């Protein structure tokens, strides 16, 4: 029998609803836990028979130790953000006796596909993926065979899965709004490739801040495709040499922030700086800056725990998107 909600095979959630018991009770009955009330166990068993629910074989194998790994496909492990996410996910997995296998697509869609499918062939219990590809339907057969997928930092496309995203647009909007409120008329915006989801969201957030005041950003002060600190430094140096240089700059990631800082410090320019993403030694920068910060460890840990709950059958709710909140914080040495 198909899921009565129309979403495929019946789940524990459907059994619980049909039997009129909690999801925890169904899980205990399915997994043979002791001390379950016999009457409740009978109701659950009857619902299982009526709905045709089948216990997830992958979940059973993971609990018995046959599958003790999950995979994490990052977009770029040279970025400290992804290293911190990987460390938090690994720690959360280890709490349950599971190991994390880490790989990096290097922002290459073909490499992402190769790595994820290779991990599936190696029988990992589930996948954490930072998407680079624009279509993830290639993972649908793996998901149908019982390999859960959780997307991190960027949304997946073409399949329904859990997503853990940062509030990119809201964080960028707050950062630029603060600069405008401080009286800065010319605010530069430095971004990586606009095709990257986080960059497009942060760009939109920056423009939202201008629009809220009935203003438009100067397109000459918006620079994109800055992949390295060196590129960001060169871009800001050009802007500072212009006839009307910016008085403030918003950097859409930590690499751009580092490059912008190098340009500002070298020129001793009186330019306010706010960057998205914290970075190592930000507290030692020899001038005040602002940073759009968020709990990276919580992001990685929550994603890993959700994946493990999907694998074990503890979470059979509909997949959903969760936003990690951001906050503006002071960094650098105060004068």
C-alpha positions as CSV (number, residue, x, y, z in Angstrom):
1,X,0.0,0.0,0.0
2,X,1.3,3.5,-0.8
3,X,1.7,6.3,1.7
4,X,-1.9,7.6,2.5
5,X,-0.5,11.1,2.1
6,X,0.5,10.4,-1.4
7,X,4.3,10.6,-0.9
8,X,5.4,7.1,-1.7
9,X,5.7,4.1,0.7
10,X,4.2,4.4,4.2
11,X,6.5,5.8,6.9
12,X,6.6,5.5,10.7
13,X,4.7,8.8,10.8
14,X,1.8,7.2,8.9
15,X,1.8,4.1,11.1
16,X,1.7,6.4,14.2
17,X,-1.2,8.4,12.9
18,X,-3.1,5.3,11.9
19,X,-2.5,3.5,15.2
20,X,-3.2,6.7,17.3
21,X,0.2,6.4,19.1
22,X,3.4,8.5,19.2
23,X,6.2,8.1,16.7
24,X,8.5,7.0,19.6
25,X,6.1,4.1,20.3
26,X,6.1,3.0,16.7
27,X,9.9,3.1,16.7
28,X,10.1,1.0,19.8
29,X,7.8,-1.6,18.4
30,X,9.5,-1.8,15.1
31,X,12.9,-2.0,16.7
32,X,11.9,-4.6,19.2
33,X,12.4,-2.5,22.3
34,X,11.5,-4.1,25.7
35,X,8.6,-3.1,28.0
36,X,6.2,-1.9,25.3
37,X,2.6,-2.0,26.3
38,X,1.1,-5.1,24.7
39,X,-2.1,-3.3,23.7
40,X,-0.2,-0.5,22.0
41,X,2.1,-3.0,20.3
42,X,-0.9,-4.8,18.9
43,X,-2.4,-1.6,17.5
44,X,1.0,-0.7,15.9
45,X,1.3,-4.2,14.4
46,X,-2.2,-4.0,13.0
47,X,-1.5,-0.6,11.4
48,X,1.8,-1.9,9.9
49,X,-0.1,-4.8,8.3
50,X,-2.9,-2.5,7.1
51,X,-0.6,0.1,5.6
52,X,2.1,-2.3,4.3
53,X,4.8,-0.5,6.2
54,X,8.3,-2.0,5.7
55,X,11.1,-1.4,8.1
56,X,14.0,0.6,6.5
57,X,16.7,-2.0,5.9
58,X,19.4,0.6,5.8
59,X,18.4,1.9,9.3
60,X,18.5,-1.7,10.6
61,X,22.0,-2.3,9.1
62,X,23.3,1.0,10.6
63,X,22.0,0.2,14.0
64,X,23.7,-3.2,13.8
65,X,27.0,-1.7,12.8
66,X,27.1,-2.8,9.2
67,X,27.2,0.8,8.0
68,X,29.2,3.0,10.3
69,X,30.1,5.9,7.9
70,X,28.4,8.9,6.4
71,X,29.9,11.1,3.6
72,X,30.4,14.8,3.4
73,X,31.1,16.4,0.0
74,X,32.3,19.9,0.5
75,X,32.6,22.6,-2.1
76,X,36.1,23.8,-1.2
77,X,38.0,22.4,1.8
78,X,40.6,25.2,1.5
79,X,37.9,27.5,2.9
80,X,38.1,27.4,6.7
81,X,34.3,27.7,6.8
82,X,33.9,24.2,5.3
83,X,36.6,22.8,7.5
84,X,34.8,24.0,10.6
85,X,31.5,22.5,9.3
86,X,33.3,19.2,8.6
87,X,34.8,19.2,12.1
88,X,31.4,19.8,13.8
89,X,29.7,17.2,11.6
90,X,32.4,14.6,12.4
91,X,32.1,15.3,16.2
92,X,28.3,14.9,16.0
93,X,28.6,11.6,14.1
94,X,31.2,10.3,16.5
95,X,28.8,10.8,19.4
96,X,26.8,8.0,17.8
97,X,29.7,5.8,16.8
98,X,29.7,6.9,13.2
99,X,32.7,8.1,11.1
100,X,32.6,10.9,8.6
101,X,34.3,10.6,5.2
102,X,35.2,14.0,3.7
103,X,35.7,14.9,0.1
104,X,35.8,18.2,-1.9
105,X,34.3,19.0,-5.2
106,X,36.4,22.1,-5.7
107,X,33.3,23.9,-7.0
108,X,33.1,21.5,-9.9
109,X,29.7,20.0,-10.6
110,X,31.0,16.9,-12.4
111,X,33.4,16.2,-9.5
112,X,30.5,16.5,-7.1
113,X,28.5,13.9,-8.9
114,X,31.5,11.6,-9.2
115,X,32.3,11.9,-5.5
116,X,28.7,11.5,-4.2
117,X,28.0,8.4,-6.3
118,X,31.4,6.9,-5.3
119,X,30.5,7.3,-1.7
120,X,27.2,5.6,-2.3
121,X,29.0,2.7,-4.0
122,X,31.1,2.5,-0.8
123,X,27.8,2.0,1.1
124,X,27.9,5.1,3.3
125,X,24.8,5.4,5.4
126,X,23.9,8.9,4.1
127,X,25.3,12.0,2.5
128,X,25.9,15.6,3.6
129,X,26.4,17.7,0.4
130,X,27.4,21.3,-0.3
131,X,25.9,21.6,-3.7
132,X,27.9,22.8,-6.7
133,X,25.7,21.1,-9.4
134,X,22.5,22.8,-10.5
135,X,20.6,19.5,-10.8
136,X,20.6,16.8,-8.2
137,X,18.1,14.4,-9.8
138,X,21.1,12.0,-10.2
139,X,20.8,11.3,-6.5
140,X,17.1,10.4,-6.6
141,X,17.8,6.6,-7.3
142,X,20.2,6.5,-4.3
143,X,17.7,8.2,-2.1
144,X,15.0,5.8,-3.2
145,X,17.3,2.9,-2.3
146,X,17.5,4.3,1.3
147,X,20.5,6.7,1.3
148,X,19.3,9.9,2.8
149,X,20.7,13.2,1.6
150,X,21.1,16.5,3.5
151,X,22.2,19.7,1.7
152,X,24.3,22.2,3.5
153,X,25.0,25.9,2.9
154,X,23.2,25.8,-0.5
155,X,19.9,24.2,-1.6
156,X,19.8,21.1,-3.7
157,X,17.9,21.1,-7.0
158,X,15.6,18.4,-8.4
159,X,15.0,16.3,-5.3
160,X,13.3,16.8,-2.0
161,X,15.7,16.7,0.9
162,X,16.6,18.5,4.2
163,X,18.5,21.7,3.8
164,X,20.5,23.7,6.3
165,X,21.2,27.2,5.0
166,X,22.5,30.4,6.5
167,X,20.2,33.5,6.5
168,X,22.4,35.0,3.7
169,X,20.0,37.6,2.5
170,X,19.0,38.8,6.0
171,X,22.6,39.0,7.2
172,X,23.7,41.0,4.2
173,X,20.7,43.3,4.4
174,X,21.5,44.0,8.1
175,X,25.2,44.6,7.4
176,X,24.6,47.1,4.5
177,X,21.7,48.8,6.3
178,X,24.0,49.5,9.3
179,X,26.6,51.1,7.0
180,X,24.0,53.3,5.3
181,X,22.5,54.3,8.7
182,X,26.0,55.4,9.7
183,X,25.9,58.0,6.9
184,X,28.0,56.2,4.3
185,X,26.8,57.4,0.8
186,X,29.2,55.2,-1.2
187,X,29.2,51.6,-0.1
188,X,31.2,49.1,-2.2
189,X,30.1,45.5,-2.4
190,X,32.7,42.8,-3.2
191,X,31.4,39.3,-4.2
192,X,32.5,36.0,-5.5
193,X,30.8,34.4,-8.5
194,X,27.1,35.5,-8.7
195,X,26.2,31.9,-9.9
196,X,26.9,30.7,-6.3
197,X,23.7,30.6,-4.3
198,X,25.2,32.3,-1.2
199,X,26.6,35.1,-3.4
200,X,23.3,35.7,-5.2
201,X,21.5,35.8,-1.8
202,X,24.0,38.2,-0.2
203,X,24.0,40.4,-3.2
204,X,20.2,40.6,-3.1
205,X,20.4,41.4,0.6
206,X,22.8,44.2,0.1
207,X,20.5,45.7,-2.6
208,X,17.5,45.3,-0.3
209,X,19.2,47.6,2.2
210,X,19.5,50.4,-0.5
211,X,16.0,49.8,-1.7
212,X,14.6,50.1,1.8
213,X,15.8,53.7,1.8
214,X,14.5,54.4,-1.7
215,X,18.0,54.4,-3.1
216,X,19.9,52.3,-5.7
217,X,23.5,51.0,-5.3
218,X,26.1,52.5,-7.6
219,X,26.8,49.6,-10.1
220,X,30.4,50.8,-10.4
221,X,30.9,49.9,-6.7
222,X,29.7,46.3,-7.1
223,X,32.5,44.0,-8.1
224,X,31.9,40.3,-8.7
225,X,33.9,37.1,-9.5
226,X,36.4,37.7,-6.8
227,X,37.6,34.2,-6.0
228,X,40.7,35.0,-3.9
229,X,41.9,37.5,-1.3
230,X,44.3,38.8,-3.9
231,X,41.5,39.5,-6.4
232,X,39.5,41.3,-3.7
233,X,42.5,43.4,-2.7
234,X,43.1,44.4,-6.3
235,X,39.4,45.3,-6.8
236,X,39.3,47.5,-3.8
237,X,42.6,49.2,-4.6
238,X,41.1,50.2,-8.0
239,X,38.0,51.6,-6.2
240,X,40.1,53.5,-3.7
241,X,42.1,55.1,-6.5
242,X,38.9,56.3,-8.3
243,X,37.9,60.0,-8.3
244,X,35.1,59.2,-5.8
245,X,36.2,56.3,-3.7
246,X,33.9,54.3,-1.4
247,X,33.7,55.3,2.3
248,X,32.6,51.8,3.3
249,X,32.8,48.3,1.9
250,X,30.7,45.2,2.4
251,X,32.5,41.9,1.6
252,X,30.3,38.9,0.8
253,X,32.7,36.3,2.2
254,X,35.7,35.9,4.4
255,X,38.2,35.7,1.5
256,X,37.1,39.1,0.2
257,X,37.2,40.5,3.7
258,X,40.9,39.5,4.0
259,X,41.8,41.0,0.6
260,X,39.8,44.2,1.3
261,X,41.6,44.6,4.7
262,X,45.0,44.3,3.0
263,X,44.1,47.1,0.6
264,X,42.7,49.3,3.4
265,X,45.6,48.8,5.7
266,X,48.2,49.4,2.9
267,X,46.5,52.7,1.9
268,X,45.7,53.6,5.5
269,X,42.3,54.5,4.1
270,X,39.4,55.6,6.4
271,X,37.0,53.0,5.0
272,X,34.5,51.2,7.2
273,X,34.5,47.5,6.6
274,X,31.8,44.8,7.2
275,X,32.4,41.2,6.0
276,X,30.2,38.2,5.8
277,X,31.7,35.2,7.7
278,X,34.1,35.4,10.6
279,X,37.7,34.3,10.0
280,X,40.7,33.2,12.0
281,X,42.5,36.0,13.9
282,X,39.8,38.5,13.1
283,X,40.1,39.8,16.7
284,X,43.7,40.8,16.0
285,X,43.0,43.0,13.0
286,X,44.7,46.4,13.8
287,X,41.5,48.4,13.3
288,X,37.8,47.9,14.1
289,X,35.7,46.0,11.7
290,X,32.2,44.3,11.7
291,X,31.4,40.7,10.8
292,X,28.2,38.9,9.9
293,X,28.6,35.9,12.2
294,X,26.7,32.7,12.9
295,X,27.3,29.5,14.7
296,X,29.2,27.3,12.2
297,X,29.5,24.4,14.6
298,X,25.8,24.3,15.2
299,X,25.1,24.4,11.5
300,X,27.4,21.3,10.9
301,X,26.2,19.4,14.0
302,X,22.5,20.0,13.3
303,X,22.9,18.8,9.7
304,X,24.8,15.7,10.7
305,X,22.3,14.8,13.5
306,X,19.4,15.2,11.1
307,X,21.0,12.9,8.6
308,X,21.6,10.3,11.3
309,X,18.0,10.6,12.5
310,X,16.9,10.0,8.9
311,X,19.1,7.0,8.6
312,X,18.0,5.5,11.9
313,X,14.3,6.1,11.3
314,X,14.0,8.4,14.3
315,X,12.9,11.3,12.0
316,X,10.4,10.5,9.3
317,X,8.8,13.9,9.0
318,X,8.7,15.7,5.7
319,X,12.1,17.1,4.7
320,X,12.4,20.9,5.3
321,X,14.7,23.9,5.0
322,X,16.2,25.3,8.2
323,X,17.8,28.8,8.3
324,X,20.8,29.5,10.6
325,X,20.4,33.0,12.0
326,X,23.1,35.6,11.7
327,X,24.3,38.5,13.9
328,X,26.6,41.5,13.5
329,X,29.6,41.5,15.8
330,X,32.6,43.6,16.5
331,X,36.1,42.3,15.5
332,X,39.5,43.9,15.3
333,X,41.3,46.0,17.9
334,X,39.4,49.0,19.2
335,X,41.1,52.3,19.1
